[in-house]
């Protein structure tokens, strides 16, 4: 019977039955009893098997091999058996041979679709199969049948998962680790050996219902983009869009135009070697472009170049800040403000009155994803009128309520807010902020 229908295989021997139909003829070979040989080996390795074989023989009442085996093992008495008779064997029981037919990792014939599993044997149905754990990955499978359709469910479980993808010219690696019930998500850019490239990117990472949105992040080969710790274990989605393709230059080497060397003081070189990213300590820049940015710093370097000097030693700025400043202004042929350098660049541009750089920082802050009160603090500190006006229009008439929410969410006090922002919102020294 197949799917409630009586069927006959025309390719096998047949015979007529008493009902006027046909039956297939089955031949039984000695090899068909391998399953009972496996049971005998299992029985021989246990004390319980010795007790059963010592029991009196009973005349078999049936003629099938299975019934004869049951009759041989069956015995009844009123005696309580010794516990030692059922002690565990030294070796695990032998697996019946029909359960060795496993779909997982089974070779697929060339003429078959490699994405489709072969049709399973009937003895494989409704069993849970597990592959040996390899590289921290456990694979489980179970096959079920409904009518003429088979469904195999495969589940892989691991404490560490990695996925790679190509974005523009870069190769991204997304790694998920589970440590002590806490999930760590790591997004990095794999190193490249052949080319130098960089991309300004807007991206959004969604973890279940939690969303991380970043504007203008600089992606370069070898960079660790994100390391996020979360308790969420839902679906993970990464979306990214290109803002600008950049062509970086090597500032450690001079060229026909980059003929002015910026040197760090010897003591500063000893300091920078302990930084996580120890780049070159000397930079070669084009002062024609830097002098156009304004401010006394680049202007003083230009004066030294016109006086015949081809280098300058920087002592008043920390080594890492010098690196950030020159990478933002000279490495890409234009000013590049992004998530990782905007804070340092806002301080240096304000300190050395680089008005062109300040305008680029203001444009970044307008588009950045950050609390509106934080934007107003930048506007007040750096005297950015355009940023202040656009943020106030976005807040609307409820600026004071927005300030209260900001203080509550960040655990700050009213005294921590920039005094110019408090004055702009009409909050004098007598104003009392009551947390709720």
N, C-alpha and C positions, 0 to 999 in steps of 0.2 A: 504494500500500500504506500503510495507517494501522494501527499496532499489529498488524502481521502479518495484516491483513485487507484484501481487495480491496474498495474502496468506490467508488461513483460518485455524483457530485453531480447530483441530479435537476434542479437549478436552472440547470445549464449545458448547452450543446449536447452531444448524445450521438450515437454511431454504433455499429453492431453490428460485432463482430470475428469472425474465422474460428472461434473456439472456442465460439460461441453465447452469448457474453457481451456486455457493453456497455462502451464506453470513452468518456470525455469528450473533446471536441474542443477543442484549444487553438489560439488565434489569436496569431500572433507579429507584433508591431508594431515599427516603427522605434525607438520609445522604449525597447524592451527592451534596446537595445545601448548605453545610456548608460554602463554599467560599462566597456565597451571604450573609449569616448571618454575616460573618466577615466584609463584605463591609457595611452592615447595621449599625454595631457597629461603624465603622469608620465614616460613614456619620452622625450618631447621635451625635458624639462628636464635630462636626464642625458647625459653624454658616452658612456656605454655604449649608450644608445639610438641615438646617431649612428653608432656602429660597427656596430650590428646592421642599421640601415637601409642601410649601405653594403655589406653582404654580398650575394653573388649571390642572385637570386631562385630559389626552388624551386617546382616545380609542386605545388600543394596536393593532398594525397591523400585528404582527407576533405571532407565537405560541411557540417559543422556550423560555426557561427560561432566556437566556442571552438577547434576543431581548426584552422581556418584561421588564427586568431591565433597559435596555437602554431607552425604551420608557417612563418609569416612571420618569427617571431623566432628559429627554430632554425637554427643553422649550426655546422659542425664543421670543424676544421682542426688542423694540427700547430704553428701559430704561437702563441707566447706573447703574449698581448695586452699592450699598454702599460698601465702602472699608471694613467696619467692618464686612461685611458678610463673608469675606474671611480671617478673622483673624485666627491665629494659635489656635488649640485646646489646652486645658490644658494638655492632655495626648497624647503621641505618638499614631499614628494609629495602629490598630491591624494588625499583620502580617498574610496574607492569609495562611491557614493551609498547603497548598501544598508546600509552600516554607520552611516549617519546617523540611523537609526531607534532612538532611545534611550528606554528606559522612564522613566528618572529625570527628574522634573519634567515629564513629559508630561501634557498636559491630559486630564482624565477627563470623559467625557460625563456629563451631568446625571443620566441614568437609571441610572448605574452607582454601585456602592458606592464611596465615595471611599477606603475603607481597602483596596480590592482593586485590584491593578495590572492594567492591560489585558493581554490575551493577547499574548505577544511574537511577532514575526515569526521565522521559522525561521533567518534569517541572523543574528539577535541571540544565538543560543544559544552557550554556551561562549566568550564574549568577556568580557574584563575592561573595564568602563567606569569612567571617573573624571570627576567633575565638577570644574570650576575651583575652586581653593581660595578660599574666601570666609570672612572673619572667623576665620581660623585653622583652619577645618574642612575636611578632605578627605573626600569621599564616594566610595566604591568599590562597584561592584555586579557581579554575575555571575549569569546565568540558565542553569539546567540543566533538561532535560526527561527524564522517565521515563514511558513509555507516554503517557497523556493528561494527566498532571499536570506543571505547571511550578513550579519553585522558584527564587525570586530572593533572593539573599543580599545585603544592603546593610550595609556597614560604614562607620562614621564614626570618624575619628580626629582628635583635637584635643589641643593642649597645655594648653587651659584650658576647663573645663566649669563651668556654673552650673545650679543647680536651685532653684526656689522652691516653698514650701509654706506653708499657713496653719495656725497652731496657736493655738487660742482666738481672741483678737483680734489676734494678731501675725502678721506675715509673715516667714518665715525664708528666708534665702538660704544655700545650701551651695555653695561654690566649691572646685574641685579644680584645682590648677596643678601642672605638671611642669617643674621647673627643674634642669637639670644632673643628671638621673637621680634627683632627690629630689622626692617628692610633698608638696605643701603643701595642707592641708585647712583652709579658713576657713569658720566658721559665724558668721553675724551676723544681727541683727534689723534689718529695714529700718525707716527712720523713718516715723512717722505724723504727720499734720498736724491731724487732726480731734479725736482723743481722747487722754487721758492714761491709761495703764494699765501695770500691772506684774504679773508672775506668778512665784511661787516654783515651781521645776520640778526634778524628778529626771529626768536623761537618761542614756542610754547610747549611745556611739558605738563601733561595731564596724568595724574595718578588717582584713579577712581574718581572722586569728586573734588580733589585738590588740584589746583592749577597754578603753575609757575610761568609767568610771562616776562620775557626779557627783551628790551629794545637795544639795538646797536651793540651787540657783543662781537668782539674780534675773535675769529676762529683762525688758528694757525696750526700747522703740523706739530704734533707733540704736546698740545695744550690740554690741560685738564679743565673741561668746560664747567662741570657741575658735579658736586657730591652732595646728595640729599639723603637724610635719614628720616624715615617715616614709618608709621605703624600701618598705613594703608597697604592692602594687598590686592587691590582691584586691577582693572585693565590699565596698561601703560601706553600712552600715545605721545609721540614726539612729532611736532610740526615745525618746520623752519622755512624762512624765505630770505633770499639774498637781497641786501640793500645796496651793496657796492663791492665790486671785485677790485682788489688792491694788488699792486705790484711792488713788493718791498725791495729795498736795496740793502746791501751789506755796508753799514756805516763804519765797520772796522777797517775797510780798505779805501785808500784815496782814489780819486778819479780826476779827470780834467777839470771838473767843476767843484767837486768836493775836495778842495785843496787846503782847508783850514782844519787843524787838529784840535780837538777838545780833550785835554788830559785831566785825569783825576789826581788829586794829591796822593802821595805815597801812603800816608796813613789811611786815607779813604779806600785805597786799593786793598789793604789788609782787611778792612771792614767788609767790603763788598764780596770778598771770596767766601764769606759765610752765609750769603744770601741764597735762597732756594734756587734761583736761576742766575748763575754767574756768567753773564755775557762778557763781551769785550770791554776793556777798561778805557780805551781810547776811541774817540769817535771822529770821523772826518765828515764835515758838513759844508754846504754851500751857503756862505754868509750873505750872498745877494738875496736869497729867498728869505732867510731868517731876519735880516734887517728890516724887511718890509712888514714884519709882524708888529713892529713898534716895541717900545719899552727900552729901558736903560741897559738891560743885560746884553741883548744881541747887538745893540748900538755900540757898546764898549768893545765888544769883540771885533766889530767892523773897523773901529778906529785903530785897534792894534794891527789888524791886517793891512790897513792903508799905511801904517807906519813901518811896514816891512816884516812884521812877525807873522809866522805861519802856524802858531799854536797859542793856546791859552790854558793855564792851570786853574781849575775850578776848585775853590775851597769853601765857598759860602753856602753851597747846596750839597745835600747828601748824595752819595753815589747813585742810589736807586732812583732818587728824584731826577737827577741829571739824565739817567737812562730813559725814564718815562717821558721827560720833556723833549728830548731829541727824537725819540721814536715817534712821538705824536706830531712833531713839527717838521722833521727832516727825512724820515724813513720812507714815506709813501709819496713824496712829492707834493703833498698838501696836508692841511691840518686834519687829523683823524682823532675825534673824541669818541670814546666808547665806555662801556660799563666799568672797565677795570682802571681807567686812568682819569675819569672826569673829576674825581675829588682832588687828586694831586694837581691836575692841570688848573682847576679853579683857584687853588691857593697860589700857585706860582704865577698865573696870569694876573691875578689881583695884586700880588706883591710887587711884580715887576712891570705892571701897567701895560700888559700886552693886550691891547683893545681888540685886535682881530681874533685872538685866541678866546677872549672872554665872550665874544659874540657866538663863536662855535660852541662853547660850553653852554651858553644860554639856549641855543637851539636844541642841544641834546637834552637839557633839563625839561624843556617844554614837552618833548615827546616821551620822556622816560616814564616808566611805571613805578611810581613811588607815591607815598601819601601827599595829599595836596598841601597840608601844613608844612611838610618838609620842603616842598618847592617854594613856599612863601618865605621860609627861613633863608634859603639860598638867595632868593630875590632881594631880601632885606640886607643880607650880609654883603653881597656882591654888587648891590645897587643896579639890579637888572629890572628896568621898568617894564619891558615887554613881557617877561616871565611873570611879574607881579600882576599885571593887568589881565593876562590870559587866565591865570590861575584863579583870580578873584571872580572873573566871569563864570568860571566853571563851578566854583563853590556856590555862588549866588548870595542871597541875603543871610544865609545861615553860617557865616564864617565862625562866629563864636561857638555855636553848637559843634561845628566840625573840629574846632580846637579842643573842646571838651572830650570828644570821642578819641582824638589823637592822643591826648594825655592819658586817658583811661587805658587804651589798648597797649601803650608803650610803657606804662608805669612811671611816667614823668610828672614833674611838678610845673606849675605855672612859671616859677622862677627859672626853669630850664629853657624856656622859650626865649628866642632872641629879643632883646629889648626893643629893637626897632619894629619888630612884628607886633609886639604887645602894644606899642604906641600907635601903630597904624590901625589896629583893631579897636582902639579906644579903651584899652585895659590899663588903668593907672595902678599905682602902688597900693591903692585902697581896695582894689578888686579882690574878691575872695572866690576861689575855685573850690567847690565842695565835691569830692569824688563820689560816684554812685556805683 
